[in-house]
Amino acid sequence: MLTLSVPPTARERHHWHAQGDGMTGRRRLTAASGPYESALPARIADLELTLPPALAADIEEATAALSRFDDYARMSLGPASTTLGPMSSILLRTESASSSQIEQLTAGARQLALAELEQTTSQNARIVMGNVRAMEAALDLAEKLDQEAILAMQRILVEEQPASERYAGRYRDSLVWVGTSAVSPIGASHIAPQAKYIGPAMADLVRFMDRLDLPTLLQAALAHAQFETIHPFENGNGRTGRALVHALLKARGLVTTTTAPLSAGLLKQTSTYYRALTTYREGEAAPLVTCFTEAALFAASSGTQLVDDLSAELEASAQAMQGLRRQASAWKVLPHLVAHPVINAAFLERRLGLNQVAAQRALSQLVDRRVLEERSGLKRNRVWSSPVVWCMSGDPSSV
């Protein structure tokens, strides 16, 4: 069995007095009151690690796979390719949706696309799109991963959530825990540190992320686990922590062209992932690192396949448009359908700078060639979808 020792999380004893919430009876409130132990995160900025050879080999293999994926995306699409940006967008959305789904925040592919057009009634879809924007912010802020950058990620992540102004972009000032009870931390699977410890613990974490002497994937896994142990925010800790992983991967130059769907790999082994976080707090990091190496291998494989499949579907759509003059507006729209399988006229006007007449003409040209279909049946606020790319999203029934 592989082992990688890290300092265990200490505990601090406190007493909890459960407050009434209007929905919990007096008897249950009494049972919810009593002693509990909150976390005292170990300092890891100067942590010395001894990697077992087998674990080091796993990290090297997963790192090489991510690097090959990044190179493949760059070589397949090319820096001048009109599809590189859209391909990156759909991979980013895949990663963001998977990260949200780990926390039981799900939204159908159609609702996510409509959320980008601001035409959805799904609160979950708006929240998941907040995760997309937080991921974008994480990548933009990768060059300077300090506490301000992390606060900015969380603020963008939660701004679509009700009452988010109470906790967006600031560390929490109250106790939080991971568990099923809303009124008491007693019995929770993880009770985060008291609020007064957040600042020093986050400063230590930033120092750890600044180190250049550790394998990137190892550093990202440990930084993520430490972040989740600190749980510095009232809301959005898991998604912010996974966005932080991608910021580190970019900062260290491992994945710079696009986004590897690491959370999709974690989603395949959610229970293992959560157990590994608990084991990390107990002083053993090997299961966590293994979880991340396996997620990285899955991300590299599935990401490469997605690039290939979407490229093929894009080529098929281009073939359907043969005979249409190359100056036609429809050709400008085509690469954007990879990342935006649901569009409307306003999107084309805003994103491509087309005027109203050109936007409607492009939509008609794409419909005539069966690249797009109009399925809303509305006279106003009409939307068009790409049926082939839509099926690639894994949710064709939602169209």
Contacts in CASP RR format, 6 or more apart in sequence:
PFRMAT RR
TARGET T0000
AUTHOR 0000-0000-0000
METHOD contacts of the structure
MODEL  1
MLTLSVPPTARERHHWHAQGDGMTGRRRLTAASGPYESALPARIADLELT
LPPALAADIEEATAALSRFDDYARMSLGPASTTLGPMSSILLRTESASSS
QIEQLTAGARQLALAELEQTTSQNARIVMGNVRAMEAALDLAEKLDQEAI
LAMQRILVEEQPASERYAGRYRDSLVWVGTSAVSPIGASHIAPQAKYIGP
AMADLVRFMDRLDLPTLLQAALAHAQFETIHPFENGNGRTGRALVHALLK
ARGLVTTTTAPLSAGLLKQTSTYYRALTTYREGEAAPLVTCFTEAALFAA
SSGTQLVDDLSAELEASAQAMQGLRRQASAWKVLPHLVAHPVINAAFLER
RLGLNQVAAQRALSQLVDRRVLEERSGLKRNRVWSSPVVWCMSGDPSSV
1 286 0 8 1.000
2 52 0 8 1.000
2 54 0 8 1.000
2 55 0 8 1.000
2 286 0 8 1.000
2 290 0 8 1.000
3 52 0 8 1.000
3 284 0 8 1.000
3 286 0 8 1.000
4 49 0 8 1.000
4 50 0 8 1.000
4 51 0 8 1.000
4 52 0 8 1.000
4 55 0 8 1.000
4 284 0 8 1.000
4 285 0 8 1.000
4 286 0 8 1.000
4 289 0 8 1.000
5 50 0 8 1.000
5 283 0 8 1.000
5 284 0 8 1.000
5 285 0 8 1.000
6 42 0 8 1.000
6 44 0 8 1.000
6 47 0 8 1.000
6 49 0 8 1.000
6 222 0 8 1.000
6 280 0 8 1.000
6 283 0 8 1.000
6 284 0 8 1.000
6 285 0 8 1.000
7 42 0 8 1.000
7 43 0 8 1.000
7 44 0 8 1.000
7 47 0 8 1.000
7 283 0 8 1.000
8 42 0 8 1.000
8 281 0 8 1.000
8 282 0 8 1.000
8 283 0 8 1.000
9 39 0 8 1.000
9 40 0 8 1.000
9 41 0 8 1.000
9 42 0 8 1.000
9 229 0 8 1.000
9 281 0 8 1.000
9 282 0 8 1.000
9 283 0 8 1.000
10 39 0 8 1.000
10 40 0 8 1.000
10 42 0 8 1.000
11 37 0 8 1.000
11 38 0 8 1.000
11 39 0 8 1.000
11 40 0 8 1.000
12 37 0 8 1.000
12 38 0 8 1.000
12 39 0 8 1.000
12 40 0 8 1.000
12 193 0 8 1.000
12 194 0 8 1.000
13 35 0 8 1.000
13 36 0 8 1.000
13 37 0 8 1.000
14 35 0 8 1.000
14 36 0 8 1.000
14 37 0 8 1.000
14 38 0 8 1.000
14 194 0 8 1.000
15 33 0 8 1.000
15 34 0 8 1.000
15 35 0 8 1.000
15 36 0 8 1.000
16 32 0 8 1.000
16 33 0 8 1.000
16 34 0 8 1.000
16 35 0 8 1.000
16 36 0 8 1.000
16 184 0 8 1.000
16 185 0 8 1.000
16 186 0 8 1.000
17 33 0 8 1.000
17 34 0 8 1.000
18 24 0 8 1.000
18 29 0 8 1.000
18 30 0 8 1.000
18 32 0 8 1.000
18 33 0 8 1.000
18 183 0 8 1.000
18 184 0 8 1.000
19 29 0 8 1.000
19 183 0 8 1.000
20 29 0 8 1.000
20 183 0 8 1.000
21 182 0 8 1.000
21 183 0 8 1.000
24 32 0 8 1.000
24 183 0 8 1.000
28 183 0 8 1.000
29 183 0 8 1.000
32 181 0 8 1.000
32 183 0 8 1.000
32 184 0 8 1.000
32 186 0 8 1.000
33 184 0 8 1.000
33 186 0 8 1.000
34 186 0 8 1.000
35 186 0 8 1.000
36 184 0 8 1.000
36 185 0 8 1.000
36 186 0 8 1.000
36 187 0 8 1.000
36 188 0 8 1.000
36 191 0 8 1.000
37 191 0 8 1.000
38 175 0 8 1.000
38 185 0 8 1.000
38 191 0 8 1.000
38 192 0 8 1.000
38 193 0 8 1.000
38 194 0 8 1.000
39 190 0 8 1.000
39 191 0 8 1.000
39 192 0 8 1.000
39 193 0 8 1.000
39 229 0 8 1.000
39 230 0 8 1.000
39 281 0 8 1.000
40 193 0 8 1.000
40 197 0 8 1.000
41 193 0 8 1.000
41 197 0 8 1.000
41 201 0 8 1.000
41 204 0 8 1.000
41 226 0 8 1.000
41 229 0 8 1.000
41 230 0 8 1.000
43 204 0 8 1.000
44 204 0 8 1.000
44 205 0 8 1.000
44 208 0 8 1.000
44 222 0 8 1.000
44 226 0 8 1.000
45 204 0 8 1.000
45 205 0 8 1.000
45 207 0 8 1.000
45 208 0 8 1.000
45 211 0 8 1.000
46 207 0 8 1.000
47 208 0 8 1.000
47 222 0 8 1.000
49 214 0 8 1.000
49 218 0 8 1.000
51 59 0 8 1.000
51 218 0 8 1.000
52 286 0 8 1.000
55 286 0 8 1.000
55 289 0 8 1.000
55 290 0 8 1.000
56 215 0 8 1.000
58 289 0 8 1.000
58 290 0 8 1.000
58 293 0 8 1.000
59 215 0 8 1.000
59 217 0 8 1.000
59 218 0 8 1.000
59 289 0 8 1.000
59 293 0 8 1.000
60 215 0 8 1.000
61 293 0 8 1.000
61 297 0 8 1.000
62 217 0 8 1.000
62 292 0 8 1.000
62 293 0 8 1.000
62 294 0 8 1.000
62 296 0 8 1.000
62 297 0 8 1.000
62 300 0 8 1.000
63 215 0 8 1.000
63 216 0 8 1.000
63 217 0 8 1.000
63 254 0 8 1.000
63 296 0 8 1.000
65 296 0 8 1.000
65 297 0 8 1.000
65 300 0 8 1.000
65 301 0 8 1.000
66 217 0 8 1.000
66 249 0 8 1.000
66 254 0 8 1.000
66 255 0 8 1.000
66 260 0 8 1.000
66 296 0 8 1.000
66 299 0 8 1.000
66 300 0 8 1.000
67 254 0 8 1.000
67 255 0 8 1.000
68 300 0 8 1.000
69 255 0 8 1.000
69 260 0 8 1.000
69 299 0 8 1.000
69 300 0 8 1.000
69 303 0 8 1.000
69 304 0 8 1.000
70 254 0 8 1.000
70 255 0 8 1.000
70 256 0 8 1.000
70 257 0 8 1.000
70 258 0 8 1.000
70 260 0 8 1.000
71 257 0 8 1.000
72 304 0 8 1.000
72 307 0 8 1.000
73 84 0 8 1.000
73 87 0 8 1.000
73 88 0 8 1.000
73 257 0 8 1.000
73 258 0 8 1.000
73 304 0 8 1.000
73 307 0 8 1.000
74 84 0 8 1.000
74 257 0 8 1.000
76 307 0 8 1.000
76 308 0 8 1.000
76 311 0 8 1.000
77 83 0 8 1.000
77 84 0 8 1.000
77 87 0 8 1.000
77 307 0 8 1.000
77 311 0 8 1.000
78 84 0 8 1.000
82 335 0 8 1.000
83 310 0 8 1.000
83 311 0 8 1.000
83 314 0 8 1.000
83 335 0 8 1.000
83 338 0 8 1.000
84 257 0 8 1.000
84 258 0 8 1.000
85 339 0 8 1.000
86 335 0 8 1.000
86 336 0 8 1.000
86 337 0 8 1.000
86 338 0 8 1.000
86 339 0 8 1.000
86 340 0 8 1.000
87 258 0 8 1.000
87 307 0 8 1.000
87 310 0 8 1.000
87 311 0 8 1.000
87 338 0 8 1.000
87 339 0 8 1.000
88 257 0 8 1.000
88 258 0 8 1.000
88 259 0 8 1.000
88 339 0 8 1.000
89 338 0 8 1.000
89 339 0 8 1.000
89 340 0 8 1.000
90 306 0 8 1.000
90 310 0 8 1.000
90 338 0 8 1.000
90 339 0 8 1.000
91 258 0 8 1.000
91 259 0 8 1.000
91 260 0 8 1.000
91 261 0 8 1.000
91 303 0 8 1.000
91 306 0 8 1.000
91 307 0 8 1.000
92 132 0 8 1.000
92 135 0 8 1.000
92 136 0 8 1.000
92 258 0 8 1.000
92 259 0 8 1.000
93 112 0 8 1.000
93 132 0 8 1.000
93 339 0 8 1.000
94 259 0 8 1.000
94 261 0 8 1.000
94 264 0 8 1.000
94 306 0 8 1.000
95 135 0 8 1.000
95 246 0 8 1.000
95 259 0 8 1.000
95 260 0 8 1.000
95 261 0 8 1.000
95 262 0 8 1.000
95 263 0 8 1.000
95 264 0 8 1.000
96 128 0 8 1.000
96 129 0 8 1.000
96 130 0 8 1.000
96 131 0 8 1.000
96 132 0 8 1.000
96 134 0 8 1.000
96 135 0 8 1.000
96 239 0 8 1.000
96 263 0 8 1.000
97 107 0 8 1.000
97 112 0 8 1.000
97 128 0 8 1.000
97 131 0 8 1.000
98 261 0 8 1.000
98 263 0 8 1.000
98 264 0 8 1.000
98 265 0 8 1.000
98 266 0 8 1.000
98 267 0 8 1.000
99 131 0 8 1.000
99 135 0 8 1.000
99 238 0 8 1.000
99 239 0 8 1.000
99 242 0 8 1.000
99 243 0 8 1.000
99 263 0 8 1.000
100 106 0 8 1.000
100 107 0 8 1.000
100 127 0 8 1.000
100 128 0 8 1.000
100 131 0 8 1.000
100 239 0 8 1.000
101 267 0 8 1.000
102 238 0 8 1.000
102 242 0 8 1.000
102 263 0 8 1.000
102 266 0 8 1.000
102 267 0 8 1.000
102 270 0 8 1.000
102 273 0 8 1.000
103 236 0 8 1.000
103 238 0 8 1.000
103 239 0 8 1.000
105 124 0 8 1.000
105 127 0 8 1.000
105 128 0 8 1.000
105 131 0 8 1.000
106 124 0 8 1.000
106 128 0 8 1.000
107 115 0 8 1.000
107 122 0 8 1.000
107 124 0 8 1.000
107 125 0 8 1.000
107 127 0 8 1.000
107 128 0 8 1.000
108 122 0 8 1.000
108 125 0 8 1.000
108 395 0 8 1.000
108 398 0 8 1.000
109 341 0 8 1.000
109 390 0 8 1.000
109 393 0 8 1.000
109 394 0 8 1.000
109 395 0 8 1.000
109 398 0 8 1.000
110 342 0 8 1.000
110 385 0 8 1.000
110 395 0 8 1.000
110 398 0 8 1.000
110 399 0 8 1.000
111 120 0 8 1.000
111 122 0 8 1.000
111 124 0 8 1.000
111 125 0 8 1.000
111 398 0 8 1.000
112 125 0 8 1.000
112 128 0 8 1.000
112 129 0 8 1.000
113 340 0 8 1.000
113 341 0 8 1.000
113 342 0 8 1.000
113 385 0 8 1.000
114 120 0 8 1.000
114 122 0 8 1.000
114 125 0 8 1.000
114 342 0 8 1.000
114 383 0 8 1.000
115 122 0 8 1.000
115 125 0 8 1.000
115 126 0 8 1.000
115 128 0 8 1.000
115 129 0 8 1.000
116 129 0 8 1.000
116 340 0 8 1.000
116 342 0 8 1.000
116 347 0 8 1.000
117 342 0 8 1.000
117 343 0 8 1.000
117 344 0 8 1.000
117 346 0 8 1.000
117 347 0 8 1.000
117 383 0 8 1.000
119 344 0 8 1.000
119 381 0 8 1.000
119 383 0 8 1.000
120 126 0 8 1.000
123 160 0 8 1.000
123 162 0 8 1.000
126 160 0 8 1.000
127 160 0 8 1.000
127 161 0 8 1.000
129 160 0 8 1.000
130 156 0 8 1.000
130 157 0 8 1.000
130 158 0 8 1.000
130 159 0 8 1.000
130 160 0 8 1.000
131 157 0 8 1.000
131 239 0 8 1.000
131 243 0 8 1.000
133 156 0 8 1.000
133 157 0 8 1.000
134 153 0 8 1.000
134 154 0 8 1.000
134 156 0 8 1.000
134 157 0 8 1.000
134 239 0 8 1.000
134 240 0 8 1.000
134 243 0 8 1.000
135 243 0 8 1.000
135 246 0 8 1.000
135 259 0 8 1.000
137 152 0 8 1.000
137 153 0 8 1.000
137 156 0 8 1.000
137 243 0 8 1.000
138 149 0 8 1.000
138 153 0 8 1.000
138 243 0 8 1.000
138 244 0 8 1.000
138 246 0 8 1.000
138 247 0 8 1.000
139 246 0 8 1.000
139 247 0 8 1.000
139 250 0 8 1.000
139 259 0 8 1.000
141 149 0 8 1.000
141 152 0 8 1.000
141 153 0 8 1.000
141 247 0 8 1.000
142 247 0 8 1.000
142 248 0 8 1.000
142 250 0 8 1.000
142 251 0 8 1.000
143 251 0 8 1.000
145 206 0 8 1.000
145 209 0 8 1.000
145 210 0 8 1.000
145 244 0 8 1.000
145 247 0 8 1.000
145 248 0 8 1.000
145 251 0 8 1.000
146 206 0 8 1.000
147 199 0 8 1.000
147 202 0 8 1.000
147 203 0 8 1.000
147 206 0 8 1.000
149 247 0 8 1.000
150 202 0 8 1.000
150 206 0 8 1.000
150 232 0 8 1.000
150 240 0 8 1.000
150 244 0 8 1.000
151 169 0 8 1.000
151 170 0 8 1.000
151 171 0 8 1.000
152 169 0 8 1.000
153 240 0 8 1.000
153 243 0 8 1.000
153 244 0 8 1.000
153 247 0 8 1.000
154 168 0 8 1.000
154 169 0 8 1.000
154 233 0 8 1.000
154 236 0 8 1.000
154 240 0 8 1.000
155 168 0 8 1.000
155 169 0 8 1.000
157 236 0 8 1.000
157 239 0 8 1.000
157 240 0 8 1.000
157 243 0 8 1.000
158 164 0 8 1.000
158 167 0 8 1.000
158 168 0 8 1.000
158 169 0 8 1.000
158 233 0 8 1.000
158 235 0 8 1.000
158 236 0 8 1.000
159 168 0 8 1.000
161 235 0 8 1.000
164 235 0 8 1.000
166 234 0 8 1.000
167 233 0 8 1.000
167 234 0 8 1.000
167 235 0 8 1.000
169 233 0 8 1.000
171 195 0 8 1.000
171 198 0 8 1.000
171 199 0 8 1.000
171 202 0 8 1.000
171 232 0 8 1.000
171 233 0 8 1.000
172 195 0 8 1.000
172 198 0 8 1.000
172 232 0 8 1.000
172 233 0 8 1.000
172 234 0 8 1.000
173 195 0 8 1.000
174 195 0 8 1.000
174 234 0 8 1.000
175 185 0 8 1.000
175 191 0 8 1.000
175 192 0 8 1.000
175 194 0 8 1.000
175 195 0 8 1.000
176 192 0 8 1.000
176 231 0 8 1.000
176 233 0 8 1.000
176 234 0 8 1.000
176 237 0 8 1.000
177 185 0 8 1.000
177 188 0 8 1.000
177 190 0 8 1.000
177 191 0 8 1.000
177 192 0 8 1.000
178 188 0 8 1.000
178 189 0 8 1.000
178 190 0 8 1.000
178 191 0 8 1.000
178 192 0 8 1.000
178 231 0 8 1.000
179 187 0 8 1.000
179 188 0 8 1.000
179 189 0 8 1.000
179 190 0 8 1.000
181 187 0 8 1.000
181 188 0 8 1.000
185 191 0 8 1.000
189 274 0 8 1.000
189 278 0 8 1.000
190 229 0 8 1.000
190 231 0 8 1.000
190 277 0 8 1.000
190 278 0 8 1.000
190 281 0 8 1.000
192 229 0 8 1.000
192 230 0 8 1.000
192 231 0 8 1.000
193 201 0 8 1.000
193 229 0 8 1.000
193 230 0 8 1.000
193 231 0 8 1.000
197 230 0 8 1.000
198 230 0 8 1.000
198 232 0 8 1.000
199 232 0 8 1.000
201 230 0 8 1.000
201 232 0 8 1.000
202 230 0 8 1.000
202 232 0 8 1.000
205 223 0 8 1.000
205 226 0 8 1.000
205 227 0 8 1.000
205 230 0 8 1.000
208 219 0 8 1.000
208 222 0 8 1.000
208 223 0 8 1.000
208 226 0 8 1.000
209 219 0 8 1.000
209 223 0 8 1.000
209 248 0 8 1.000
211 219 0 8 1.000
216 248 0 8 1.000
216 249 0 8 1.000
216 252 0 8 1.000
216 253 0 8 1.000
216 254 0 8 1.000
217 249 0 8 1.000
217 254 0 8 1.000
217 289 0 8 1.000
217 292 0 8 1.000
217 293 0 8 1.000
217 296 0 8 1.000
218 289 0 8 1.000
219 248 0 8 1.000
219 252 0 8 1.000
220 244 0 8 1.000
220 245 0 8 1.000
220 248 0 8 1.000
220 249 0 8 1.000
220 292 0 8 1.000
221 245 0 8 1.000
221 285 0 8 1.000
221 288 0 8 1.000
221 289 0 8 1.000
221 291 0 8 1.000
221 292 0 8 1.000
222 280 0 8 1.000
222 285 0 8 1.000
222 288 0 8 1.000
222 289 0 8 1.000
223 244 0 8 1.000
223 245 0 8 1.000
223 248 0 8 1.000
224 241 0 8 1.000
224 242 0 8 1.000
224 244 0 8 1.000
224 245 0 8 1.000
224 292 0 8 1.000
225 276 0 8 1.000
225 277 0 8 1.000
225 280 0 8 1.000
225 281 0 8 1.000
225 285 0 8 1.000
225 288 0 8 1.000
227 237 0 8 1.000
227 240 0 8 1.000
227 241 0 8 1.000
227 244 0 8 1.000
228 237 0 8 1.000
228 238 0 8 1.000
228 241 0 8 1.000
228 277 0 8 1.000
229 277 0 8 1.000
229 280 0 8 1.000
229 281 0 8 1.000
231 237 0 8 1.000
233 240 0 8 1.000
242 262 0 8 1.000
242 263 0 8 1.000
242 266 0 8 1.000
245 262 0 8 1.000
246 255 0 8 1.000
246 259 0 8 1.000
246 260 0 8 1.000
246 262 0 8 1.000
249 255 0 8 1.000
249 260 0 8 1.000
250 256 0 8 1.000
260 296 0 8 1.000
260 299 0 8 1.000
260 300 0 8 1.000
260 303 0 8 1.000
261 298 0 8 1.000
261 299 0 8 1.000
261 302 0 8 1.000
261 303 0 8 1.000
261 306 0 8 1.000
262 292 0 8 1.000
262 295 0 8 1.000
262 296 0 8 1.000
262 299 0 8 1.000
263 295 0 8 1.000
264 295 0 8 1.000
264 298 0 8 1.000
264 299 0 8 1.000
264 302 0 8 1.000
265 294 0 8 1.000
265 295 0 8 1.000
265 298 0 8 1.000
265 299 0 8 1.000
265 302 0 8 1.000
266 273 0 8 1.000
266 291 0 8 1.000
266 295 0 8 1.000
268 295 0 8 1.000
268 298 0 8 1.000
269 291 0 8 1.000
269 294 0 8 1.000
269 295 0 8 1.000
272 287 0 8 1.000
272 291 0 8 1.000
273 291 0 8 1.000
275 287 0 8 1.000
276 287 0 8 1.000
276 288 0 8 1.000
276 290 0 8 1.000
276 291 0 8 1.000
277 288 0 8 1.000
279 285 0 8 1.000
279 287 0 8 1.000
279 288 0 8 1.000
280 287 0 8 1.000
280 288 0 8 1.000
306 392 0 8 1.000
309 392 0 8 1.000
310 338 0 8 1.000
310 389 0 8 1.000
310 392 0 8 1.000
313 388 0 8 1.000
313 389 0 8 1.000
313 392 0 8 1.000
314 334 0 8 1.000
314 335 0 8 1.000
314 337 0 8 1.000
314 338 0 8 1.000
314 389 0 8 1.000
316 388 0 8 1.000
317 334 0 8 1.000
317 337 0 8 1.000
317 371 0 8 1.000
317 386 0 8 1.000
317 388 0 8 1.000
317 389 0 8 1.000
318 334 0 8 1.000
320 369 0 8 1.000
320 370 0 8 1.000
320 371 0 8 1.000
321 330 0 8 1.000
321 331 0 8 1.000
321 334 0 8 1.000
321 365 0 8 1.000
321 366 0 8 1.000
321 369 0 8 1.000
321 371 0 8 1.000
324 330 0 8 1.000
324 331 0 8 1.000
324 365 0 8 1.000
324 369 0 8 1.000
328 361 0 8 1.000
328 362 0 8 1.000
328 365 0 8 1.000
329 348 0 8 1.000
329 352 0 8 1.000
329 354 0 8 1.000
329 358 0 8 1.000
329 359 0 8 1.000
329 361 0 8 1.000
329 362 0 8 1.000
329 365 0 8 1.000
330 361 0 8 1.000
330 362 0 8 1.000
330 365 0 8 1.000
330 366 0 8 1.000
330 369 0 8 1.000
330 371 0 8 1.000
332 352 0 8 1.000
332 354 0 8 1.000
332 362 0 8 1.000
333 343 0 8 1.000
333 348 0 8 1.000
333 352 0 8 1.000
333 362 0 8 1.000
333 366 0 8 1.000
334 366 0 8 1.000
334 371 0 8 1.000
336 343 0 8 1.000
336 351 0 8 1.000
336 352 0 8 1.000
337 343 0 8 1.000
337 371 0 8 1.000
337 372 0 8 1.000
337 386 0 8 1.000
337 389 0 8 1.000
338 389 0 8 1.000
340 347 0 8 1.000
340 351 0 8 1.000
341 385 0 8 1.000
341 386 0 8 1.000
341 389 0 8 1.000
341 390 0 8 1.000
341 393 0 8 1.000
342 383 0 8 1.000
342 384 0 8 1.000
342 385 0 8 1.000
342 386 0 8 1.000
342 390 0 8 1.000
343 363 0 8 1.000
343 372 0 8 1.000
343 383 0 8 1.000
343 384 0 8 1.000
343 385 0 8 1.000
344 381 0 8 1.000
344 382 0 8 1.000
344 383 0 8 1.000
344 384 0 8 1.000
345 356 0 8 1.000
345 359 0 8 1.000
345 360 0 8 1.000
345 363 0 8 1.000
345 382 0 8 1.000
348 354 0 8 1.000
348 358 0 8 1.000
348 359 0 8 1.000
348 362 0 8 1.000
348 363 0 8 1.000
349 355 0 8 1.000
349 356 0 8 1.000
349 359 0 8 1.000
352 359 0 8 1.000
354 362 0 8 1.000
363 372 0 8 1.000
363 384 0 8 1.000
366 372 0 8 1.000
366 384 0 8 1.000
367 373 0 8 1.000
367 374 0 8 1.000
367 384 0 8 1.000
370 387 0 8 1.000
371 386 0 8 1.000
372 384 0 8 1.000
372 385 0 8 1.000
372 386 0 8 1.000
373 384 0 8 1.000
373 385 0 8 1.000
373 386 0 8 1.000
373 387 0 8 1.000
374 382 0 8 1.000
374 383 0 8 1.000
374 384 0 8 1.000
375 383 0 8 1.000
375 384 0 8 1.000
375 385 0 8 1.000
375 399 0 8 1.000
376 382 0 8 1.000
376 383 0 8 1.000
385 399 0 8 1.000
387 396 0 8 1.000
387 399 0 8 1.000
390 396 0 8 1.000
390 399 0 8 1.000
END
